[in-house]
Amino acid sequence: MPCGGVLCGIDCLKADGFELLAHQRVALVTNQTGVDRDGNRTIDLLFNAKNVQLVKIFSPEHGIAGMLDRKVADDVDLKTGLKIFSLYGKTTKPTDEMLAGIDTIVFDIQDAGARYYTYISTLGLCMEAAARHTADTGRPLKVVVLDRPNPATGLIVDGPIADELGFTAYAPIPVAHGMTVGELACYFNAEESIGCDLTVVPMKGWRRSMTWDQTGLTWVNPSPNLRSPTANLLYLGLGLLEMSNVSVGRGTDTPFEVLGAPWIDGRRLAAALNAAGLAGLRFVPIRFNPESSKFAAQHCSGVRIIVTDRTAVEPVRTGLTIAWELKNLFGSAYQIAGVGKLLANKPTLDALRGTGDPNALPATWKCPLEEFKKRRANHLLYE
């Protein structure tokens, strides 16, 4: 298929007349990104399919419309009248009540490519729930993943392996995993010994080297602050800084493309980062006032990040170099311990605090990353 003609899993499922789900009672895990190439909701496509019975919907973090930055309550889909069960409220894992009366869980959500982006944790927890339900009841509960591109390409595999697991680190994988949700499902099922009845509906026409504009697909914000492929690429590094005392642009028009705080000297930081020679990037000093989130209505000084060559950008190295420069330039004003919450790797955090050269940081994850790549290779679906 020529460049620009990518078909996602839902498009392929539709082209096959939804045969894979024939005569199945389905629960759909989705949000605003679950649409076909023409913009039709996966919810509506399954609800109107003559041979499929869509009976309930599960929503992830940010809710069914992808607009909320808080815990999400259960709801009702106004168009279909179906109950929407939140997997980011009272529970993050489907309960027995939620799983009652279904034969198949279908997952159709656009991921961002970062370990700490919680949609992949929702995927893993749904797979666990399906496997447990099958074992407990003796009645098969299948999982079908409708695959979508990794918006940062399938080539960026970098960063330390998580040694502290949780909802922002479902499995011991690197910060940037370089996999699609379908590939991750295969990886989780085997490497995490979930063992659910899994089927991935693969894409057609996608290659690992594809940037988003090469797919021909419409960009739908995966969450409120990932508003462009550029922001998504930078998020793989700048997301690490979110839990420290800097603004990453939430509350501005360009989240994850700017960074600052009231205590930062933007000119000093821009000069240091440009001198660091981070591939594919330049930094310009700016001032901004976030309208919401961290430092709301406060004057922040910092940098705007300009991507000059997206194929050269190393986002994880970038995020950690920024953290190192903040510590080096501003000392105790920067609360670097916050980086550890999403970094989820003590050796790298210790090195970040203690090294005199940020270029030494990748050595802390080189060997574990190579081992991950070997395991990952067994589950890749695309060239």
N, C-alpha and C positions, 0 to 999 in steps of 0.2 A: 504494500500500500504506500503511495507517495507521501512525502513529508507534508504534514498539514491535514492528514486524513485519519487521525487516531480515533478509534472507536473504543469507548470505555466498556466495562463489563455489562452495564445496563443496556447499552446499545446492542451488544452481541446477544444478550438474553432476549431482548425484544425481537431482534431479527430472526431468532429461532422459535418465535411464537411462545416464549416462556415455557417451553417443553420441560425444562429441568425442574420446574416447580409445579408441574401438572398435578392437580388433585391434592395439593398440599395446603394445609392451614399455616399461614405465614405470619411471623412477627418481623417487622422491618426495623432495623437500626439505622437511622438516617438523620439528616438535617437539611439545611438549605442547599448544600452542595450535592445532594442526591438528585441529580437531574440528568436527562439524556442529552444528546448532542443538540437537540432542538429546544432545550429548556423545559421540557415536560418533567414534572416531578416523578421520581420513582414511586412515591406513594400512590399517585394517580394511575400510573401505568399498571402497577400490580393490582390496585383496587378494581380497575376496569377490565383486567384480563379475564376472559371467560373461563379459563381453566385453572385459575388460581384464587384462593380465598385468603385475602389479607385481613387478618382479624385484630391486630394491634400494632402499635408503633412504640419503639424505644428511642429516646433522644439522649445525646451525650452532653458534655459541658457546652455551655452557651445556648442550649435549648434548640428546639426544632427549627427556629428561624436564624440561629447563630448570632443573636444580638445581645445576649445577657452576660454580664461579667459578675455573676453571683450564683449561689445555689439555685437550682431549677426545680419548680414544682411540677407535679403531674398536670396534664392538660387534655384538651380534646381538639382534634384536627377539625376545623370548622367545615372544610370542604367535604370530607368523607364521614364525619361523625365518629371516627375511631378514637379510642382512648390512647393517649400518649403517656407512656410510663417514663419518668425521668430516671436516667442512670447517672445523674449528678445532683442528687438531692438527699433523700433519706438513705439511699443505697447507691453504690456504683456497680453492683453486680446483680443481674436478674435474679429475682427470688422465685421460689416454687410457684407462688401465686401468679407471677408474671408469665411463667413458662407453661402454665396450665392451658391445655386445649390447643397447643400448636405442634406442628410437625417439623418446622424448619425456621431457623433464624437466618434472615438475609441481612448482610451488612453492606451498606452503600454510603460511604462517607469519604470525602477528600482529606487526605492526610497532608502534613506539612514537611515531613522528613526529619523531624527532630525527636529524639528519645523522650523528651519531657512534654511533648504535645500529646494531650491525654486521650485523644481519639484511639490511639493504638492500644492504650491500656484498656479502654472500653471493649475493644475487639478481643483482647486476650481474656478478659473477665467473662465475656459472653461465651467464648469457646469453653472456658472452664465450667461455666454453668451448664452448658449443653452436655458436656461429658459426664458431669456429676448426675444430671437429671436422667441420662440414659442408664447409668449404672444403678441408680436408686430405683427406677421404675421398670427397667427392662424394656422400655419402649424407645426406639431410636429417635433422637432429636438431632437433626442435621444442621450444619452451618454452611451457608453459601456466601462467599465473599465476591462482590462485584468489583473488579479491580479498577483502579484509577492511577494516573501517573504520579510519580514522585515529582513535585513541582521544582525541586532543586536539582533535577536530573537524578539518574541512578548511579552516578559516578562518585559522588562525595561521600566517602566512608572515612570518618575521622573522629578523633577525640577519645578520651578515656572510657573504659568500660565501667558501667555502674556497679559499685560495690555496696550500695545501699538501695534496696528496692522499695517501691511504693507506687502510688498512683501516677507520679511523674517519672517513674523508672520501673516499668512493668517487668522487664527482664534485663539480665546483664548484657546489654548491647551498648555500642558507642553513642556519643552525642548525636552524630550524623550517621544514620544507618545505611543510606543509599538504597533502600528497598521500597517496593510498592506495598500497599496494604495486603495484597494477595500473597506476595512473597513473605511478608512478615507473618501472615497467618500460617503458612507452611512451616516457617522457621519456629514459631511458637509451638505449633502442634507437635513437632518432632523434638526440638531441643529443650523445650520446657516440659516434655512428656505429658502433654494435655491429652492427646489421643482421641479427640472428638472426630465425628464423621464429617469431614471437611471437603468441600468442593470449591475451587476458585474458578470463576468465569473470567478468563484472561482478556486483556485488551487485544485489539488488532491494530497493527501499524506503529506501536510505540517502540522506541529504542532507548537504551539507557542514556545515550548522549543528548537526548532531546531536551532543549529548554522549552518553557511553556509556550512561547510564541510559535514554536515549530510544530506544536501538536494540532493547531487549528481549533482548539477548544476555548470556549468562553471562560474567562476568569470569574469565579464566584468566590468572594471572600470566605475562606474557611472558618474564620472567627473575626470578631469585630475589628481587631487591630492588624490583621494580615491583609492589607488592601492592594497588594500588587505582587507580582513574582519577585521584584527586587526586594521588597520588604521581607518576603518569605525566605529568600536566600540569606539575607543578613540576620534574620531571626535565629538561624542555626548557631550563631555565635553570640549575638547581643542578648538573646533570651537568657543566657547564663548570668547576665548581670542584673536581671530583673529583681532579684531578691536582695540585692545590695542597695545602698542609698544613692542611687542615680535614677533619673528619669530616662527611659528608653523611648520617649516620645508618645506614650499613651496620653490622650488628652490634647494631641496636636493633629494636624492633617497628615503627618508623615511618621506614624509610629514605626520604630525599628530602623528608621533612616536618619534619626537624630538621637543625640545623647547629651545629657547635661545635668547640672545641679546648681543650687545657689552658691556652693563653695568651690566650684570649678573655675579656673581661668581658661576659657576656651582657646585663646591664642596660644598659650603654652601647650595645651593638650594637642591641638592641631599640629603644631610644629613637631612635637615629639612623635606623633603617630605617622606623619609624613616622613620623618627621618627613619622610622622603623622599616620603611620599605615594604609594607604589606601589599602583596600582589593583587593587582586589579582594583585598587582603591586609592582615593585621595580624600583628604579631610579639610574642611573649611570651618573656621570659627564662626559660631552663631550665638544669638541670644533668643530665648523663647520663653513663653509663659504657658505652661500646660493648663488647659481649661478644666481638667479633671485628673483623677488618679494621683500618682505621687507628685508632690510639690505643686499641687493645684493652685493656680493664681499667684504663684511665686516666680520671681525673675530667675531664670536659669541661664547659665553660660555653658557652652559646650561645643559640640562639633556636628556638622552635617556630613554624612558619609556619602561620597560620590563613587558609584561603580563605573570604572573605566574599562574593565574587561571582565565580564561575568564568568567567563570560562577559567579565569586564573584565580578567582577569589577562593581563599581558604577560610571559611567562616568561623570554624572553631578556633583556629590559631588567632584569628582577628579578635574574637571576643576576649580570649585570655590575654592577648597582648594589650588590649585596652585596659583590662583590669590591672595588669602589671604596671602600666604607665600611670594609672590613677594612683596606685599605691606609691610608686616611685616619686611622683611629682607632688602629691598632696598628703602623704603620710597618713597619720591616724584619722584625718578627716574622711578618708575613704574606709568604709566598713567592709573589708574584703571578705570577711567570713561568710557574708551572705551569698557569695558566689558558690560556696560549697553545697547549698541546698539543691540546686539543679545540676551542678557538676557531678555530684554523687560519687566522688572518687577522692579518698583521703590522700593518697600519694601525690596526685596532681595538685590538690589544694595546698598541701604542705610545700611542694616545690614552688607554687605560685607565690606563696608568702616568703620563701627563703632564697630563691634564686636571684642572682644578679643579672641574668640574661634571659629574657622571655623566649629566645630561640631555643633554649634548653628544655622547654616544657614538653614538646612532642616526644622526647625520649622517654618520658614517664609512662607513656601509653603505647609505645611502638610494638613491643612484643605481644601484649594482650590483644592489640588490634589485629595483628597478623593472624593470631589464632582464631579470632572471630571471623576474619575474612575467609578462612578455610572452611569453617562451618557454614557461613553464609552462602558460599558458592554452591552448596548442595541444594539450595532452595530457590535459586534464581530462575525466573520464568522467561526472561527476555535477554537478548544479546545487547 
